[in-house]
Amino acid sequence: MVKTLTTVGNSKAVILPKKLIDKYHLHKVIIQDTDEGILILPATDKPTFQEKLEVLRKNKKEVYSHMKTQACDLETKSYYEKIDLSEVDVDIEEE
């Protein structure tokens, strides 16, 4: 579908057809810049994976501290001692 951009103040807008708005129950959209171009996705009130990941990155020290506390918990240690973790990649990559 080819759409012409409409000027709105100092910005440009894309007018979405009512058929698509109704089909996807759109109230908000997420616009992502991808290698292939612009991707428009329906937005939900639930946080997306990417949004959750950004929150985790912002709170990385607190998250790691909480994980360390949990890892030292006797019940947690007992649980993981029973599981074969030899095939799990435990390296955490930084950005």
Secondary structure, 3 states (H helix, E strand, C coil): CCCCCEEECCEEECCCCHHHHHHCCCCCEEEEEECCEEEEEECCCCCCHHHHHHHHHHCHHHHHHHHHHHHCCHHHHHHHHCCCCCCCCCCCCCC
